[in-house]
Amino acid sequence: MKFKTLKAHRWKILGGWVAIELISVAIAMPAMANLTDRVELNVPPIVIVKDLSRAPGVSTFQVASNTPFAVISEGRLGEFSISIEATGVNSQSVGADQACAVSTSRQPTRIYTSRNKTAARRGSPDSQSIMITVSHDEMIKPTLSIVPMIDAPALLALPCQIGKS
């Protein structure tokens, strides 16, 4: 007898179930929208820099980043040569292997801008790192730093070819 009752009212039961589902979706959507406004799903840009050596005229850095970055020179005018080498097993090329730039201001100036992050795959920062070697005149001692592009100054260095004939 119960089975016949269920069978006779199956469409009403199904309709009631669908109505409950639709009402719960209508309630869940605003709650989900409110939650996504409160939760930030972005990864902050991180650049990890190890200063490896500073010989006269040469500075070497090990860099691992999850974002494009810039090499900044501050305080000295001069010509800089930048060499990039992917060293970690999970690293990738971030741009041109050789770059040359002329800083024309004592203000913070971008002497190198990467196109990519250093990490090609997941792994430790050492496995995702690259080596950056900055060569400059031995007489100048610029303050060099490596920062995420979002924090880099807008002032760009000139290419070396402009000042040469």
C-alpha positions in Angstrom: 0.0 0.0 0.0 2.8 2.4 0.8 4.6 1.7 -2.4 1.4 2.5 -4.4 1.1 5.8 -2.5 4.7 6.7 -3.3 4.2 5.7 -6.9 1.0 7.8 -7.2 2.7 10.9 -5.8 6.2 10.5 -7.3 5.8 13.7 -9.4 4.7 15.7 -6.5 7.7 14.4 -4.5 10.1 15.1 -7.3 8.6 18.6 -7.8 9.0 19.4 -4.1 12.6 18.2 -4.2 13.4 20.4 -7.2 11.7 23.4 -5.5 13.8 22.9 -2.4 17.0 22.8 -4.5 16.1 25.9 -6.4 15.3 27.8 -3.2 18.6 26.7 -1.7 20.5 27.8 -4.8 18.8 31.2 -4.6 19.9 31.5 -0.9 23.5 30.2 -1.5 24.3 32.6 -4.4 24.3 35.9 -2.4 26.1 34.1 0.5 28.8 32.9 -1.9 29.1 36.4 -3.5 29.6 37.9 0.0 32.2 35.3 0.8 34.2 35.9 -2.4 34.2 39.7 -1.7 35.9 39.0 1.7 38.5 36.4 0.5 41.4 37.5 -1.6 42.5 34.8 -4.0 45.6 36.6 -5.4 49.1 35.4 -4.7 51.3 38.3 -3.6 54.4 39.0 -5.8 57.5 37.6 -4.1 61.1 38.1 -5.2 63.8 36.3 -3.2 67.3 37.7 -3.7 70.6 36.4 -2.4 73.6 38.8 -2.9 76.4 36.3 -3.8 79.4 38.5 -4.5 80.5 42.1 -5.0 83.8 42.3 -6.7 84.9 45.7 -8.0 82.7 46.3 -11.0 80.7 43.1 -10.7 77.7 42.2 -8.6 76.1 38.7 -8.7 72.7 37.8 -7.4 70.7 34.6 -7.1 67.0 35.4 -7.8 63.8 33.4 -7.4 60.4 35.0 -8.2 56.8 34.2 -8.8 56.4 37.4 -10.8 58.3 39.5 -13.4 60.9 41.7 -11.7 63.2 44.6 -12.3 66.9 45.4 -11.5 67.1 48.9 -10.1 70.2 51.1 -9.9 70.2 54.1 -7.6 72.7 56.9 -6.9 75.1 56.6 -9.8 75.2 57.4 -13.5 76.9 54.9 -15.8 76.7 52.0 -18.2 75.6 48.5 -16.9 75.8 45.1 -18.6 73.4 42.5 -17.3 73.9 38.8 -17.8 71.1 36.3 -17.0 71.7 32.5 -16.5 69.0 30.0 -15.6 70.6 27.8 -13.0 67.8 25.9 -11.1 66.2 22.7 -12.5 62.8 24.4 -12.2 63.9 27.8 -13.6 63.1 29.4 -16.9 64.4 32.2 -19.1 63.2 35.6 -17.9 64.3 37.6 -20.9 67.4 38.5 -22.9 70.7 36.8 -21.9 72.7 40.0 -22.4 71.4 43.5 -21.8 73.2 46.8 -21.7 71.8 50.0 -20.2 72.9 53.5 -19.4 71.6 55.1 -16.3 71.1 58.8 -16.8 69.8 59.8 -13.4 70.7 59.3 -9.8 67.1 58.5 -9.1 66.0 54.8 -8.9 66.2 53.6 -12.5 65.3 50.3 -14.1 68.4 48.9 -15.8 66.8 45.5 -16.5 63.1 44.4 -16.8 62.3 40.7 -16.9 59.4 39.3 -19.1 58.6 36.3 -16.9 58.9 34.9 -13.4 61.9 32.6 -12.7 59.8 29.6 -11.8 58.8 27.3 -14.6 57.6 24.5 -12.3 56.9 24.1 -8.6 59.9 23.5 -6.3 62.2 25.1 -3.8 63.4 28.7 -4.3 66.9 27.4 -5.1 65.5 25.1 -7.8 63.6 28.0 -9.4 66.5 30.5 -9.2 68.5 32.3 -11.8 71.8 34.1 -11.6 72.0 37.8 -12.5 75.5 39.3 -13.0 75.6 43.1 -13.3 78.9 44.5 -14.6 79.7 48.2 -14.4 82.7 50.6 -14.1 84.9 49.7 -11.1 85.0 53.4 -10.0 81.2 53.6 -9.5 79.5 51.9 -6.6 75.8 51.9 -7.4 73.1 50.7 -5.0 71.5 47.8 -6.8 68.2 46.1 -5.9 65.8 43.6 -7.4 62.1 44.2 -6.9 58.8 42.9 -8.3 57.6 44.9 -11.3 54.7 46.2 -9.4 57.1 48.1 -7.1 59.6 49.1 -9.8 60.1 52.8 -10.7 58.9 54.1 -14.0 62.2 55.7 -14.9 64.0 53.5 -17.5 67.6 53.4 -18.5 68.6 54.1 -22.1 70.0 51.3 -24.3 73.8 51.5 -24.8 73.6 52.0 -28.6 72.1 55.5 -28.2 75.2 57.1 -26.8 77.7 55.4 -29.2 78.4 56.3 -32.8 
